[in-house]
Amino acid sequence: MTGGVPRNGVTEAQAMKEWLVARGIPPERITEESQSTSTVENARFTNDVLLERRATGAVLVTNRDHLERAMINFRQAVDARIPIAGIVPA
């Protein structure tokens, strides 16, 4: 989960993690990046995590209005090193 900018003391990453945990995802499977303040920073900071984990690809989940711009930012952040796919949740 990625995203800083706290609302009522809770970052975007924390809120999304809590949502997933409430739906049965084990918390130890979720990584939080809660320092970013923009999509560009989301991508850059997430790239650090992907490098550390030697990821071979990633899937970006966001809303329809944000997907195209976010895909550009994340693909630039990984410098074409790995594929980045995108999906809009149902």
MOGI-V334509 format. One record per pair of residues at least 12 apart in sequence whose C-alpha atoms are under 10 Angstrom apart, sorted by sequence separation. I is the first residue (numbers start at 0). GAP is how many residues later the second one is. If there is no record, write none. Layout:
i	gap
I	GAP
I	GAP
This chain:
i	gap
0	12
1	12
2	12
16	12
17	12
32	12
58	12
71	12
73	12
0	13
2	13
16	13
32	13
70	13
0	14
1	14
15	14
16	14
31	14
59	14
70	14
0	15
1	15
16	15
30	15
58	15
70	15
0	16
15	16
32	16
57	16
69	16
70	16
12	17
13	17
31	17
42	17
57	17
12	18
13	18
30	18
67	18
0	19
12	19
13	19
66	19
11	20
12	20
13	20
66	20
10	21
11	21
12	21
56	21
66	21
10	22
11	22
12	22
63	22
65	22
10	23
11	23
12	23
62	23
63	23
64	23
9	24
10	24
11	24
56	24
57	24
58	24
59	24
60	24
61	24
62	24
63	24
10	25
11	25
55	25
56	25
57	25
58	25
59	25
60	25
61	25
62	25
63	25
54	26
55	26
56	26
57	26
58	26
59	26
60	26
61	26
62	26
38	27
42	27
46	27
50	27
54	27
55	27
56	27
57	27
58	27
59	27
60	27
61	27
62	27
3	28
5	28
41	28
42	28
45	28
46	28
49	28
53	28
54	28
55	28
56	28
57	28
58	28
59	28
60	28
0	29
1	29
2	29
3	29
4	29
5	29
39	29
42	29
43	29
44	29
46	29
47	29
0	30
1	30
2	30
3	30
4	30
38	30
39	30
42	30
43	30
46	30
47	30
50	30
0	31
1	31
2	31
3	31
4	31
5	31
38	31
41	31
42	31
43	31
45	31
46	31
50	31
0	32
1	32
2	32
3	32
4	32
38	32
39	32
40	32
41	32
42	32
43	32
44	32
45	32
46	32
49	32
0	33
1	33
2	33
3	33
4	33
38	33
39	33
40	33
42	33
43	33
1	34
2	34
3	34
38	34
39	34
42	34
43	34
1	35
2	35
38	35
41	35
42	35
2	36
39	36
40	36
1	37
3	37
39	37
2	38
3	38
1	39
2	39
1	40
2	40
0	41
1	41
2	42
1	43
2	43
1	44
0	45
0	60
